Amino acid sequence: MERLDHFMARANAAYYAAHDPYADFTTAPEISQVFGELLGLWAATVWESMGRPDPVILAELGPGRGTLMHDALRAIRAAAPAFAAALRLHLVETSPRLRALQAERLRATWHDSVAALPSGPLLLLANEFLDALPIRQFVHRPDGWAERHVDAGAPVDLTCPAPAVPVLPDDGIVELCEPALDIARLLGSRVADSPGVALFLDYGAAGGGDTLQAIRDGRFADPFADAGEADLTAHVDFDAVATAAREAGAAVAGPVSQGAFLVRLGLLHRTERLARTQPPERAAALLGAARRLSEPAWMGRLFQVLAIHSRGLPDLPGFAA
Ligand code: SAH
């Protein structure tokens, strides 16, 4: 018998150690190179607004194959050489397998946790990172509360004290991602004391409820069966992340929808310009990818963007309507 978050941590560590996650799912940087390029240019603009600190730490959490950062650095070198010279790349990644893939494309220093990042001015990017962190689930029943555990491949709910929840979702299930809140607090207090901005992009459900999902061989699967054979994720509670960061002393921008954010950063213009230089088939694929990232019916609304940042910075690009 294991508490759900302990089960999820163990299952995902085994999954990321043994599988190529990209055989099972895809992510925004793998869909279009423009995604990473825009985030690189976003970081360059924010670096300017921070007063061009040199050196500056450019960090990414859970870089996957390193595609986002590879695309970001190419755009940064072309458009912002001074930022390219000032930045020191630091990656937070626990999977040895993915670290090896990242090292094929990126020259960086690797760390096991956000807490291990060196001090100093910070720009941090994290795409689909928080969704992989382990959650607890509390189930509201007529006779009181129970916490979800996993036993022999099946969920088991054990009576527990009432959790502190602001709103009860319709299905009576409340999720709590303690590692995400710990990271929000840590970054929040860090950027309250020293200049920094951290950008998170992820799925965020409005309304809460049970969002645990498993993807195995490219399909939805039973999250409790065969630990380590499926990728387990849950939607990110951006309001809870924002509150934790604010309570630690940081300012917060967003959450805003990924579609609006990317379009404000120039997704459509940049894609059209790039497409004009490409053969017709590749051009059509690039335009289709931009739609997939930004349109509400695809990833544009389900995905949200939040920044945790030092007070006193000018408005961050992409957040103002
Ligand atoms: N950002 C990438 C990958 C997303 S998959 C993309 O957009 O394609 C999640 C990533 O987070 C993987 O690299 C995984 O190994 C890493 N990861 C998961 N849990 C982690 C943890 N607790 N600490 C550090 N990295 C973690």
Residues whose N, C-alpha, C, O or C-beta is under 5 A from the ligand:
A	BS01	SAH	Y16 T27 L61 G62 P63 G64 V92 E93 T94 S95 L98 D112 N127 E128 F129 A132
